[in-house]
Amino acid sequence: MMKYEAEEELADKTPCAGVRADLKMCLLESDCCKKERKTPRECINRTDGSVPIECQALRNTFFECKRSILDNRQRFRGRKGY
């Protein structure tokens, strides 16, 4: 699984962009996308075992990061997922 490296520069400057990139790469490398030729969007909600646990954990981290953007308390504590 590829991880976002600090020296690489993402074109996406939005919050949670690093977690999003990791999730996308994890899904693209999964059996669901490689063998079954499905899009990452189609694979993200599958529960048949074709998506690794790491991708499911990244999906949860991405969700928590996006949710923390809306939480005003996070302005002081920082975003989750970093």
C-alpha positions as CSV (number, residue, x, y, z in Angstrom):
1,M,0.0,0.0,0.0
2,M,1.4,3.4,-1.0
3,K,1.5,6.1,1.6
4,Y,1.5,9.8,1.0
5,E,5.1,11.0,1.3
6,A,5.9,14.4,2.9
7,E,8.2,15.4,0.0
8,E,5.5,14.7,-2.6
9,E,3.2,17.6,-3.4
10,L,-0.5,17.0,-3.9
11,A,-2.4,19.1,-6.3
12,D,-5.4,19.0,-4.0
13,K,-4.8,21.5,-1.1
14,T,-8.1,20.8,0.7
15,P,-8.2,19.5,4.2
16,C,-7.9,15.7,4.5
17,A,-6.3,15.5,1.0
18,G,-3.5,13.2,2.2
19,V,-5.9,10.7,3.8
20,R,-8.1,10.9,0.6
21,A,-5.0,10.1,-1.6
22,D,-4.1,7.2,0.6
23,L,-7.6,5.8,0.5
24,K,-7.8,6.2,-3.3
25,M,-4.5,4.4,-3.8
26,C,-5.5,1.6,-1.4
27,L,-8.7,1.1,-3.3
28,L,-7.0,1.1,-6.7
29,E,-4.6,-1.6,-5.6
30,S,-7.4,-3.8,-4.1
31,D,-8.7,-6.9,-5.8
32,C,-12.0,-5.2,-6.4
33,C,-10.5,-2.6,-8.7
34,K,-7.8,-4.8,-10.2
35,K,-9.5,-8.1,-10.9
36,E,-13.2,-7.1,-11.1
37,R,-12.5,-3.8,-13.0
38,K,-14.8,-1.7,-10.7
39,T,-14.3,1.9,-9.8
40,P,-13.1,2.8,-6.3
41,R,-16.5,4.4,-5.7
42,E,-18.2,1.0,-6.4
43,C,-15.7,-0.9,-4.3
44,I,-15.7,1.4,-1.2
45,N,-19.0,-0.1,0.3
46,R,-18.3,-3.8,-0.5
47,T,-18.2,-6.2,2.4
48,D,-17.3,-9.4,0.5
49,G,-13.6,-9.3,1.4
50,S,-12.3,-7.9,-1.9
51,V,-11.4,-4.7,-0.1
52,P,-8.6,-5.0,2.5
53,I,-9.0,-4.0,6.2
54,E,-6.5,-1.2,5.6
55,C,-8.7,0.4,3.1
56,Q,-11.7,0.2,5.4
57,A,-9.6,1.8,8.2
58,L,-8.6,4.6,5.8
59,R,-12.2,5.1,4.9
60,N,-13.1,5.5,8.6
61,T,-10.1,7.9,9.1
62,F,-11.2,10.0,6.1
63,F,-14.8,10.1,7.5
64,E,-13.5,11.3,10.9
65,C,-11.3,13.9,9.2
66,K,-14.2,15.3,7.1
67,R,-16.5,15.3,10.2
68,S,-13.9,17.2,12.2
69,I,-14.0,20.0,9.6
70,L,-17.6,20.7,10.6
71,D,-16.9,20.4,14.4
72,N,-16.1,23.9,15.8
73,R,-14.3,22.3,18.7
74,Q,-11.7,21.0,16.4
75,R,-10.5,24.5,15.6
76,F,-8.6,24.3,18.9
77,R,-7.7,20.6,19.0
78,G,-6.7,20.1,15.3
79,R,-8.1,17.8,12.7
80,K,-8.2,14.0,13.1
81,G,-6.2,11.9,10.6
82,Y,-3.0,13.8,10.7
